[in-house]
Amino acid sequence: MKIKNGFVLRQVCGENVIVGEGLGAINFGKMLALNETAAWLWQQAVAMGDFTIDTLAEKLCEEYEVSADEAKADVTTIIDEWQKVGVLE
């Protein structure tokens, strides 16, 4: 999977938010607030292009002191949220 074109991470009033820009995001009409870890994962996903839950969980384990099982569960939760709001393809 990968991040859809037109969605970017921005700092708005001190918060990390995903916003839609351009024609690809014309029907998005909202912002999605991310905590620090979710924003870091978003940046990793953008840098990787194509990614999986496992590849993001691996990155999370490399960056933070977290078990593989906990990382996979956390990444799955975040990916589910991103899929619900339609920012992944």
C-alpha positions, -999 to +999 in steps of 0.1 A: +000+000+000+010+036-002-001+071+007-024+086-019-011+116-039-024+149-026-022+141+011+005+158+032+016+161+068+015+196+081+020+214+115-012+234+123-013+252+156+013+229+170-005+197+159+005+172+133-023+169+108-028+152+074-045+175+050-056+171+014-040+193-013-048+195-050-073+177-072-066+142-058-079+153-024-108+174-035-134+153-017-114+149+015-126+180+032-111+173+067-079+171+086-067+140+105-047+148+137-017+125+144+003+120+176+041+122+174+045+085+167+018+084+140+033+115+123+067+097+124+052+066+108+035+088+081+069+102+072+084+067+070+055+056+048+060+086+025+098+079+023+093+042+015+066+047-011+052+012-011+050-002+025+033-029+045+023-032+081+054-054+087+078-029+071+064+000+091+064-021+123+101-030+116+109+007+113+090+014+145+111-012+164+143+003+150+134+038+162+116+031+195+120+006+223+090-015+215+084-052+209+077-066+175+042-076+185+034-043+201+048-024+170+027-045+146-005-040+167+001-002+169+009+001+131-022-020+123-044+004+143-029+035+126-032+019+091-068+010+098-075+046+107-058+059+075-077+034+054-110+045+070-104+082+061-092+072+026-056+084+025-041+051+014-042+032-019 
